[in-house]
Every structure is written in C-alpha cells, then in structure tokens.
C-alpha cells in the first residue's frame, strides 16, 4: 500500500490519493508549483493513477473537463497557491453548468501566513463562489489517527458530492506548512503503520438514487405532440438513450426534433420520425403555424435554435421536461412540468409498441422533413465554394463510425444545427454548452480524445482556437489522435448574424476582432501536422480513415461576410 511516511505532508497526501484511487480516480492533472509539491509527489508516485503535468492552469482545467466528460467520473485537478487556482474558474463554471464531475485541489499557505503579505497568497476559501457542488478547507496536516480518519472521510464525501445528486465540481483547499518536499523528518503515523488495510477497508462509494412513482400523464391521447431531443446526458450509453427516445416516439406517434449535439441524429435507423431540419422548417411562418404542437416532451436542455425557442414561446404548448437534475431547464418560462428522471427510466414505463401510431400531424411533419432535407442535400452537393456550413454536412456522412467529435461554440455549433445530416454512423458529439463560452476549446477536445483509443475530431472557428493555443502544450503528454478542422473566416462570424454588424465602426475592430494568424507557422511552432484544404474532395479523403496518433490541423479559409450573406439568403428562402 503506497503510503509515504517520510513526513506529515507526505503521509497526509498519500492517504488522500490512496482514498481517491480506491473510490475510482484514475487521472490527475497537475500544474507546477511549490506549495502543491506534497500533492504533486503523491499523485506522481501512485502506480494506479495517471498524473499528467500541464503548464497552463486554464488549459489544464479544460483538459481535465474533457477527460471527465468522456469518462463521466471525477478527474483531480491540482495547483499551487495564489492566482493559480483563479485560472480554473471558467472550467469550474462550465463543469457546474454542464454537470461534469471535477475535484479541484488548491494548495494554500497555512492560516497564520495569510493576510500578512507572505507572498503568493490570496483568499482561496470559497474561491469559486456558489459554483462548486461542495467546498471545504481541510485542517492543517497532523498525524493523529482521529485527524487522519477525518481526512479520509472528507475525501470520500468530496468524491460523492461531485457525482450525486448532480454531477459537478468540488473544491478542496489544502493548507500546507514546511517541509513541502518529501524530506524525512521524525517518524509520523506510528499508529497507522501495519494497520493500513483496516484503515482503508470501508473506502467505497454506493450512489443509488431513491426510486419513486413517476407522474406520467396520458400523453398518448394527444396527436399534436413533439419530442425535443436536446442536450441530454447521454454519453454513458448513447444507443440506449436513442432507443428510449425512439420507443417513446413510436409509442406516442410523435416526431423527434433532434439537436445536432444530441446523438439521436447519428442513430437514425432507430427513429423513423426523426426531424433534423426543424430550424429551417419553422422559419416559414405559415408552416410553423400549421405545425403548432399542443404537447411537448423536452429531453435535457433546449437545442441551440432561436427559431425553435420562438416557436415554442408563441405556440405555448403543455410542456414536460425530462432530466435527472434538480435545475430549471425552461428559459422560456412556459407551462412546464419537470420530470426528474431519465428518458431511459421513463421508457420502462411506456408499454411496448404493438403497432405504430400515425396521424395527419405526424405525416405532415415527416413529409416536410423529407422535402426540406432533399433540397438541402442537393444544395450542399452542388456547392463547390468552401462554405463552412458544408463541413458538418460532410463530417456527418464521412467520419468513421463511432468517432467522438467536439463541436466548438459560436458558428461551428450553429452550422451543425443547420446542416448535420441524420445517419447511422454512431458518431458521438461533445460540447461545452453549460455556459456556451469559447474558453478552453482545444484543451477540452484534447481531454475528450486523450487515451480514448478512438481517433477524434474538433470542429472549431479561428477565434475559439486562438483563445486556447496553450492547449497545444499538451501535445507531449497526449495519447491518441485529434484532427482539428479549423473554419478560418478571420474573425467572429457569429457577430455578423447580429444587428451590431450594421454599425461599423466599431463593429469590425471591436466585435469581429480579426486576428491575422499564420496557422501553418503556429502548427510548426508546436510540432503539429498542418494541411490547407483547397477543395471538398481533399477534405473527404482526409476524414476516413483518421490517423491513429498525434495531432493535425486542417484549415479551411473562408470569407466571413460572404458566408453570412449566403447563409442568411439560404435560410430565408421559401422552403
């Protein structure tokens, strides 16, 4: 058992790390620093935990976020005292809002060295406000058995609070006195030596939510019903998630409006009533009125589409939201009832489908979807110009089956919403939609791809990538493969879609903020393979198969203003 008895700090941190490993921790992301040395040594020496050193704290935190998104288990994140922990803040917020478990371990000076200009010291207690699921400051390390048991039990509590009742970050502030290095001092832990097995015997975690009778209404009596497959928590078993939605859809005879960030579009064979072009369809006001629903079941968070949100606001259907979290997932403040359960659990209460239900309402939706999808596909096939919206359309049809893809915020996610095709390639979408920011895009994608044994893809714009170029420093520790598809329109394309774009100046300088970066040179600096995409055939050839190892960047250069004009004309035409 790898306990380190050289001094009180090494014993303290080795108990902490051993406890976490027994609970299920496999990965720790370590940022350099002196005050955190006891934690760093303990994680680095544990034979069953992968400890990855990362220079930049913000990049490190999003890398940890990406790993935790894929594994659905907590990842430990370690830093020294002072402002180091403040750089974790954006990822902590994203972890809270997107329900990703993280264990934030910030080293600190002892209380008697605070508020006296001791150096590299800030107030770290409750550093992240109300965003963590739980937060505490541990006592100074001491060798008494009572205090060592206190340490063990608080670490178990931290692990469980990161997972239940809702996944999210937990912050532990850890003060340390000298010696910070593993220097041998007088014997410590004499009462523990030889009794380690007994000490750790009860370290385990059982998280079993209480069962209860769900108030399932008699939805089956309503024909004008819609299921919205939004940003559900489906990564653990995407096929099971899609199957549950399909069972609900076919039992009720309702269509499924599937967000591009939901796996439902990528398991099309399971769901014959899938609608992927709803954003385009609902822009036709006359058609939107004919398709007005009386009931809606929303799975997870609402999709990105503002058009869909406007339609729901105007039609005011009876609205149920199915999600396991205790949070309010209705930003529209409609006539909403939350069912605090998963769609898989809900599916168990729906009787088996003897025969598929049909209605005029269902037939109208499916007919309009087929015609809109046909027109959209024809338009995309004939397009030779490097329009960024064609990229997700191609990705959905060409990526190897089961590919994980991280889709960045701003225009990348919206192009996915508009153009991602339904298919049966079981592609797994990842995203940071908790607060929809561009921070940490590259680092999160690398975390998603790290050690996954499946080549992965990042679809991003230029500003989101430039905001996190320190993520390239992870290359030396990265295992696996990530292909970065860069849609470079030389600025913030999302702002071109907003009214502020008509006011220039100051629009171009202060909102679009173009950055004249040579990405080939940037890749050369970091040792990343680079290729400029000149036509669609070249891109398709590079998508399947994907490389097994390393990082590469495929850049498509486009014209931001021409892209926006084409997209607006395309979406506003008479469908």
Secondary structure, DSSP 8 states (H G I E B T S, - for coil): -----SSHHHHHHHHHHHHHHHHT--EEEE---STTHHHHHHHHH-TTSEEEE-S-HHHHHHHHHHHHHHH-S-EEEEE-SGGGGGGGHHHHHHHHHHT--EEEEEEEE-GGGTTTT-SS----TTTTTT-SSEEEEE------HHHHHHHHHHHHHHHHHTTSSS--EEEEEEEE-S--S----S---TTTTT-HHHHHTT----------------GGG-SSEEEEE-B---TT-HHHHHHHHHHHHHHHT-EEEE-TTSGGGG-GGG-TTEE--HHHHTTSHHHHHHT--SEEEEESB--S-HHHHHHHHHH--EEEEE-SSSS---TT--SEEEE-S-HHHHHHTS---SS----HHHHHHHHHHHHHHHHHHHHHHH--S--THHHHHHHHHHS-TT-EEEE-TTHHHHHHHHH----SS--EEE---SS---TTHHHHHHHHHTT-SS-EEEEEEHHHHHTTGGGGGGGGG--SEEEEEEEE-SS-HHHHTSGGGG-TTTHIIIII------HHHHHHHHT-EEEE--SHHHHHHHHSS--SSEEEEEEEE--HHHHHHHHHHHHHS--
